[in-house]
Amino acid sequence: MSKKDKKPLPVFKTDEEAERFVEEADLTDYDLSGGHTVRFEFSKKTAQLNMRLPEDQLTALKKAAKQQGIPYTRLVRKFIDQGMQMLRPSS
């Protein structure tokens, strides 16, 4: 089945509707090309970081976060996590 022959994914109002759909539907019939990777954050946020940034840098950060559909603080955590991974010694 070509991409244009596939059905668009329906929009769900609740998690229960989505779960039922995934359990019952044959997902090969649907166009899943619009999907993207999502990273879930499970750790509790108990520590706080306060810092000053140039106004234009904060504005750019908020704009980038909005384009990704996430809060700008989550984008900051993502950048910190990526930087910390670069510091870890490779095995």
Sequence and secondary structure as in RCSB ss.txt:
>XXXX:A:sequence
MSKKDKKPLPVFKTDEEAERFVEEADLTDYDLSGGHTVRFEFSKKTAQLNMRLPEDQLTALKKAAKQQGIPYTRL
VRKFIDQGMQMLRPSS
>XXXX:A:secstr
  GGGSB     SSHHHHHHHHHHS GGGB  TT        S           HHHHHHHHHHHHHHTS HHHH
HHHHHHHHHHHHS   
